[in-house]
């Protein structure tokens, strides 16, 4: 029985490695195709600066992009839609990081409009205690766009 499980696990791991290789090759081809496009490069740089690949060692494929500037978040969403057409908005989730003085419903409504996805795709927001009493506060918190898609 153990041998069968080990064989299945090795086969699954090899399948994942093959898929990862295919995705890397497709990414290199896409980069070569669009590397002279300023909009594409801007999106790549935005991800490089503000993005995260979550769960690197797990089986989950998920990217995250976090920012409090609605223009940057909107630009990044447009970048995804334009250059990664195989990733649909159905694969997007939004998590908000809010301070106690921010109204949750207003923030969700605001970011739903910025990202142009239904509020049903929002995950639980996190309420953060402020570390300083800054004069400049975020009116709608910080938005984290999670993209889960192989």
N, C-alpha and C positions, 0 to 999 in steps of 0.2 A: 504494500500500500504506500509506504513512504517513497519508494522509487517512482511510483506513478506521480505523486505530488511533486517530487523534485523535478521530474521531467516536464510536467506541466508548468511549473514555475520558471524553468529555464526557457521554455518555449515562449511564455508570456514576456519574459524579459527581453528575449531576442526580438520579438515582434515590436516591443516598444523602442528598442534601439534602432531597428530598421525604420520605424515611423519617424523618430527624431532625426535620423540621417536624411530622410526624404524632406522633412520640413526645413532643415538647415540648407539643403541644396536649393529648395524653392525660394528660401529667403535670400540666398546669394544671387539667384537669377533675378529676383525682384529688385534687389539693390542695384545690380548692373543696369537693369532696364530704366530705373527711375533716378539714378544717382545725380543726374544733371537737372532734375526738377526741384526748384527751390522750395516748393510746398512739401514735397516728400522729405527733403532733407530737414526742413523745419520740424516736421512731425517726429522724425527720428531723433533729432536733438532734444525735443521736448520730452520724449520718452526717456532718453538717456539722462536728462536732468531730473525729471520728476517721476519717473516710472519705476516699477519694481516687478520682478518676476517672483511670484510667491511659490512656496513649497517646492523649491528646486529639487529636493531629494524624494519627494513623494510622487504619487501617481497622478497628481492633479496638475493640470495645465492651467495656469491663471496668471494674467497680467494685471497690474494695478497702476493707475495714474491718479495722483493726488495733487490738488491745488485749490486755493481759495479764490483764484481769479476766474470768473465765469467766462471771460474771453478766451483764456488759455484752455479751459476745459472744453468749451465749444469747438475751438480749433482742433483739439486733439480728437474729438468725436468725428469731426468732418474728415480728418486725416484717416481715421480707421475706416470710415465708410467709403472713402475714395480709393484707397490702396489695398484694402483687405476685404474685398466684397464677399468672400466666403465666410466672414465673421458677421453674423447678423445681430441686430439689436436685441434679439431674444436671448443672446448670450451675455448681455450686459446686466450688471447689478450695480447699484449705487449704495455706498455707505457714507454717512455724514458724521463729521466730528464737530460737535457743537459745545458752546459754553452754556452755563445754566440760564443766562439771560436771553438766549435765542429761543424763539418759539418754534417748536418742532414742525408743526403743520405748515407754517409759513416757509420754513427752510426747505422742506420736502417739495412743496408746491413750486418754489423758486427754481430749485435744481432740476426738477422734473421738466420744467420749461426750457432750461438751458440745454439739457442733454436730449430732450425730446423723446423721453420714454415714459411709460405709465408709472404711477406711484407704486403699483403692485410689484415692480422690479427693484424696489428699495429694500435693503436689509436693515436690521436694527441699527439705529444711530447710537453713537457713543457720546456721552456727556462728559466733558473734561473740565476739571477745575482749573481756573486761570492761575498761572504761575506769577503773573504780574498784573498790576492794574494799569495797563496801557491805555492811553487816550484813544488810540486808533483800534477799534474793535471790529471784528468780522460780523457783518449784519446777518449773513446766512451760513456762517461756519465754513468748514472745509469739506470739499466733495472728493470722494474716492471712487473712481470708476473701475470696477472689476470686470475683466473680460475672461470668461471661461469657455474655451473652445479648443478642440484639438485641430 
